[in-house]
Amino acid sequence: MSDSVPEELTSGKQVCAVMVTYHPDAGLPDRVERLLLEVGALVIVDNGSADAELEMLEKLCSKAPITLVANHANLGVARALNIGIERAIAGGFGWVLLLDQDSTIDTGMLQALIAVCAAFPDRDRLAVLGAGFRDVHRMETQSPGAAMGPPWEEVESVITSGSLIPVAAFASIGPFRDELFIDYVDIDYCYRARARGLRVIKTRAPLMSHAIGASTRHSVLWTDKWTSNHSPDRRYYIARNDTVMLREHGRYPRGSWALKSLARRLRSCKRIVLYEEMKIDKLKAVAQGWWHGVRGRLGPRP
């Protein structure tokens, strides 16, 4: 079999889960126990959690088959993912499942993903299989059309959490970009995969519960408005990295990508002003992120 062709996936034991932690909550052990019933191994990469949190992780990792990599500093999500995937590859795994620390998988998630892989007609070009999810803040119900057609749909990108990635595709696409640090590292990876002629799909059915920020709903006349309530730092990375994505992957002539990004930033600022706390700090973060994105300044926020 060519190195560029994924090995056939028949069992969750062929999969190594990779989880990045950063000040995890007390519910993490329960989520990890659920996960270990589905996968062959787990690599936890911690990005500088406090001593008490590290103690909890070390206690968890005293149980095989869990490996803990403690970075003792926040190296960013992208670098932590790459470290975890490198450990999975060194362990001989052909597939990795990426998960956020606050995602809760459904029982049978891996078997559902395996079934989708088996049903997908172009497995040799599969880059990422993303798991559909329920947003714990919105708790939207599955649409009637989700049960129709194949169990998967082709998409531009999927979120990091719940992404099943063949190691062969990862070797071809290249690692997550460390300089993005956090936010849009998954989108950039999917864009690069599709640029190479590979395919990105996700399950139609939700297979886990996951939170996008700390979303809240606000009723305005006859419509509902949602806002994510991300921290100032996250607002910075979202503004900066979205601008970078528009510049690198968009098709906007004569620098109009910057104006497109600016319009998006103004919309996010409107929701910050209307509905969120820490307004000044967040507005400053958005402005700084947009400007650094325009200038191509990457890495951790200064």
C-alpha positions as CSV (number, residue, x, y, z in Angstrom):
1,M,0.0,0.0,0.0
2,S,1.3,3.5,-0.9
3,D,2.2,5.8,2.0
4,S,-0.4,8.3,0.6
5,V,-3.3,5.8,0.9
6,P,-5.0,5.5,4.3
7,E,-5.0,2.1,5.9
8,E,-8.4,0.5,6.0
9,L,-10.2,1.4,9.2
10,T,-12.1,-1.5,10.8
11,S,-11.7,-0.9,14.5
12,G,-11.5,1.9,17.0
13,K,-8.4,0.3,18.4
14,Q,-6.6,1.5,15.3
15,V,-7.3,5.1,16.4
16,C,-5.3,7.2,18.8
17,A,-7.2,10.1,20.2
18,V,-5.3,13.4,20.7
19,M,-6.7,15.9,23.2
20,V,-5.3,19.4,24.0
21,T,-5.9,20.6,27.6
22,Y,-5.7,24.1,29.1
23,H,-7.0,24.5,32.6
24,P,-9.4,21.5,32.3
25,D,-12.5,21.3,34.5
26,A,-13.3,18.6,37.0
27,G,-15.5,16.8,34.5
28,L,-12.6,15.8,32.3
29,P,-11.9,12.3,33.9
30,D,-15.5,11.2,33.1
31,R,-15.2,12.4,29.5
32,V,-11.8,10.6,29.1
33,E,-13.2,7.4,30.6
34,R,-16.0,7.4,28.0
35,L,-13.5,8.1,25.2
36,L,-11.2,5.2,26.3
37,L,-13.9,2.7,25.6
38,E,-13.8,3.7,21.9
39,V,-10.2,4.2,21.0
40,G,-6.9,2.3,21.1
41,A,-4.9,5.0,23.0
42,L,-5.1,8.7,24.1
43,V,-2.4,11.4,24.0
44,I,-3.1,14.4,26.2
45,V,-1.0,17.5,25.5
46,D,-1.3,20.1,28.2
47,N,-0.6,23.7,27.5
48,G,0.5,25.1,30.8
49,S,-2.3,24.2,33.3
50,A,-2.0,24.9,37.0
51,D,-0.4,22.4,39.4
52,A,-3.8,21.1,40.7
53,E,-5.0,20.5,37.2
54,L,-1.7,18.8,36.2
55,E,-2.1,16.6,39.3
56,M,-5.5,15.5,38.0
57,L,-4.1,14.8,34.5
58,E,-1.2,12.8,36.0
59,K,-3.6,10.7,38.0
60,L,-5.6,10.1,34.8
61,C,-2.5,9.2,32.9
62,S,-1.4,6.6,35.4
63,K,-4.0,4.4,33.6
64,A,-2.8,2.9,30.4
65,P,-3.1,3.6,27.5
66,I,-2.9,7.4,28.2
67,T,0.2,9.4,27.5
68,L,0.6,12.9,29.0
69,V,2.8,15.6,27.4
70,A,3.1,18.6,29.8
71,N,4.3,21.7,27.9
72,H,4.5,23.9,31.1
73,A,3.5,26.8,28.8
74,N,0.8,27.7,26.4
75,L,2.3,26.8,23.0
76,G,-1.0,27.2,21.2
77,V,-3.5,24.6,19.9
78,A,-1.7,24.1,16.6
79,R,1.6,23.1,18.1
80,A,0.0,21.0,20.8
81,L,-2.0,19.1,18.1
82,N,1.2,18.5,16.1
83,I,2.9,17.1,19.2
84,G,0.1,14.8,20.0
85,I,-0.2,13.5,16.4
86,E,3.6,12.9,16.3
87,R,3.2,10.8,19.4
88,A,0.4,8.8,17.8
89,I,2.4,8.2,14.7
90,A,5.4,7.1,16.8
91,G,3.0,4.6,18.5
92,G,2.2,3.0,15.2
93,F,-1.3,4.4,14.7
94,G,-2.7,5.0,11.2
95,W,-5.6,7.2,12.3
96,V,-6.0,10.0,14.9
97,L,-9.1,11.5,16.4
98,L,-8.8,15.1,17.6
99,L,-10.9,16.2,20.5
100,D,-11.3,19.4,22.6
101,Q,-11.2,18.9,26.4
102,D,-14.8,19.9,26.8
103,S,-16.3,17.7,24.0
104,T,-18.4,14.7,25.2
105,I,-18.6,11.9,22.6
106,D,-21.7,9.8,22.2
107,T,-21.5,6.1,22.9
108,G,-20.6,4.3,19.7
109,M,-19.1,7.4,18.1
110,L,-16.1,5.5,16.7
111,Q,-18.2,2.8,15.2
112,A,-20.3,5.4,13.5
113,L,-17.2,7.1,12.0
114,I,-15.9,3.7,10.9
115,A,-19.2,3.0,9.1
116,V,-19.1,6.4,7.4
117,C,-15.5,5.7,6.2
118,A,-16.7,2.4,4.8
119,A,-19.6,4.1,3.0
120,F,-17.4,6.9,1.5
121,P,-16.6,6.0,-2.1
122,D,-13.3,7.9,-2.4
123,R,-11.5,6.8,0.7
124,D,-8.1,7.1,-0.9
125,R,-8.6,10.9,-1.1
126,L,-10.1,11.3,2.4
127,A,-8.3,14.1,4.3
128,V,-10.7,14.6,7.3
129,L,-13.9,13.1,8.5
130,G,-15.5,15.5,11.0
131,A,-18.1,14.4,13.5
132,G,-21.4,16.2,13.5
133,F,-22.2,17.8,16.9
134,R,-24.8,19.4,19.1
135,D,-23.9,22.8,20.4
136,V,-24.6,22.5,24.2
137,H,-25.6,26.2,24.3
138,R,-28.0,26.1,21.4
139,M,-29.2,22.4,21.5
140,E,-30.5,22.6,18.0
141,T,-32.4,19.6,16.8
142,Q,-31.3,17.6,13.8
143,S,-33.0,18.8,10.6
144,P,-35.3,16.4,8.8
145,G,-33.0,16.3,5.8
146,A,-30.1,14.9,7.8
147,A,-31.5,11.4,7.7
148,M,-31.7,11.5,3.9
149,G,-29.0,10.5,1.5
150,P,-25.6,9.2,2.5
151,P,-24.5,9.4,6.1
152,W,-21.9,12.0,5.2
153,E,-21.7,15.3,3.4
154,E,-18.8,17.1,1.7
155,V,-17.9,20.5,3.3
156,E,-15.3,23.2,3.1
157,S,-14.0,22.6,6.6
158,V,-14.8,21.0,9.9
159,I,-13.9,22.0,13.5
160,T,-10.9,20.4,15.1
161,S,-12.9,18.5,17.8
162,G,-14.3,15.3,16.4
163,S,-12.0,15.3,13.4
164,L,-10.8,11.8,12.3
165,I,-7.6,12.1,10.3
166,P,-5.7,9.4,8.4
167,V,-2.0,9.7,9.2
168,A,-1.2,9.2,5.5
169,A,-3.2,12.4,4.6
170,F,-1.6,14.3,7.5
171,A,1.9,13.5,6.1
172,S,0.8,14.7,2.7
173,I,-0.9,17.9,3.8
174,G,1.6,18.9,6.5
175,P,1.1,19.8,10.1
176,F,-1.2,22.4,11.6
177,R,0.3,25.8,11.4
178,D,2.0,26.7,14.7
179,E,2.0,30.5,13.8
180,L,-1.8,30.6,13.8
181,F,-1.6,29.6,17.5
182,I,-5.4,29.1,18.0
183,D,-8.5,29.6,15.9
184,Y,-8.7,28.8,12.2
185,V,-6.0,26.2,12.5
186,D,-8.7,23.6,11.5
187,I,-10.0,25.7,8.6
188,D,-6.5,26.3,7.3
189,Y,-5.8,22.6,7.4
190,C,-9.0,21.7,5.5
191,Y,-8.3,24.4,2.9
192,R,-4.8,23.1,2.3
193,A,-6.2,19.6,2.0
194,R,-8.8,20.6,-0.6
195,A,-6.1,22.5,-2.5
196,R,-4.3,19.2,-2.9
197,G,-7.3,17.5,-4.3
198,L,-8.2,15.8,-1.1
199,R,-11.7,15.7,0.4
200,V,-13.2,16.9,3.6
201,I,-16.5,15.4,4.8
202,K,-18.5,15.3,8.0
203,T,-21.3,13.0,9.4
204,R,-24.8,14.2,8.9
205,A,-25.8,12.8,12.3
206,P,-24.4,14.5,15.5
207,L,-22.0,12.2,17.3
208,M,-20.9,14.4,20.2
209,S,-21.8,17.4,22.3
210,H,-19.6,20.4,22.0
211,A,-19.6,24.1,22.9
212,I,-18.8,27.0,20.5
213,G,-17.7,29.7,22.8
214,A,-20.2,30.5,25.5
215,S,-23.0,31.4,23.2
216,T,-26.0,33.4,24.4
217,R,-29.3,34.2,22.7
218,H,-30.8,37.7,22.6
219,S,-34.3,38.4,21.2
220,V,-34.5,41.4,19.0
221,L,-38.1,42.1,17.7
222,W,-39.1,38.9,16.0
223,T,-35.6,37.4,15.5
224,D,-33.0,35.8,17.7
225,K,-29.4,37.0,17.7
226,W,-26.6,34.8,19.0
227,T,-23.2,36.0,20.2
228,S,-20.2,33.8,21.3
229,N,-18.9,35.8,24.3
230,H,-15.3,34.9,23.4
231,S,-12.5,36.4,25.6
232,P,-10.5,39.3,24.3
233,D,-7.6,37.0,23.4
234,R,-9.9,34.8,21.4
235,R,-11.4,37.8,19.7
236,Y,-7.9,38.8,18.7
237,Y,-7.0,35.4,17.2
238,I,-10.4,35.1,15.4
239,A,-10.0,38.6,13.8
240,R,-6.4,38.1,12.8
241,N,-6.6,34.5,11.5
242,D,-9.8,35.1,9.6
243,T,-8.1,38.0,7.9
244,V,-5.2,35.7,7.1
245,M,-7.5,33.1,5.6
246,L,-9.2,35.6,3.4
247,R,-5.8,36.8,2.1
248,E,-4.3,33.4,1.5
249,H,-7.3,31.3,0.4
250,G,-9.8,33.8,-0.8
251,R,-10.1,35.2,-4.3
252,Y,-10.3,38.9,-3.7
253,P,-8.6,41.2,-6.2
254,R,-6.4,44.2,-5.3
255,G,-6.5,43.7,-1.6
256,S,-10.3,43.6,-1.2
257,W,-9.8,40.7,1.2
258,A,-8.9,43.3,3.8
259,L,-12.2,45.2,3.2
260,K,-14.1,41.9,3.4
261,S,-12.4,41.1,6.7
262,L,-13.1,44.6,8.0
263,A,-16.8,44.3,7.2
264,R,-16.8,41.0,9.2
265,R,-15.0,42.7,12.1
266,L,-17.5,45.5,12.2
267,R,-20.4,43.0,12.4
268,S,-18.7,41.2,15.4
269,C,-18.0,44.6,17.1
270,K,-21.7,45.4,16.8
271,R,-22.6,42.2,18.7
272,I,-19.9,42.9,21.3
273,V,-21.3,46.4,21.9
274,L,-24.9,45.2,22.0
275,Y,-24.7,42.0,24.0
276,E,-21.3,41.2,25.6
277,E,-19.3,42.3,28.6
278,M,-15.7,43.6,28.6
279,K,-16.6,45.6,25.5
280,I,-13.6,47.9,25.4
281,D,-11.1,45.1,25.8
282,K,-12.8,43.1,23.1
283,L,-13.1,45.9,20.7
284,K,-9.4,46.7,21.1
285,A,-8.6,43.0,20.6
286,V,-10.6,42.9,17.3
287,A,-8.9,46.0,16.0
288,Q,-5.5,44.7,16.9
289,G,-6.2,41.3,15.4
290,W,-7.5,42.8,12.1
291,W,-4.4,45.0,11.8
292,H,-2.0,42.2,12.5
293,G,-3.8,40.0,10.0
294,V,-3.5,42.7,7.3
295,R,0.2,43.0,8.1
296,G,0.8,39.3,8.3
297,R,2.0,39.3,11.9
298,L,1.4,35.9,13.3
299,G,2.4,33.9,16.4
300,P,1.2,34.5,20.0
301,R,-0.7,37.7,20.7
302,P,1.9,40.3,21.8
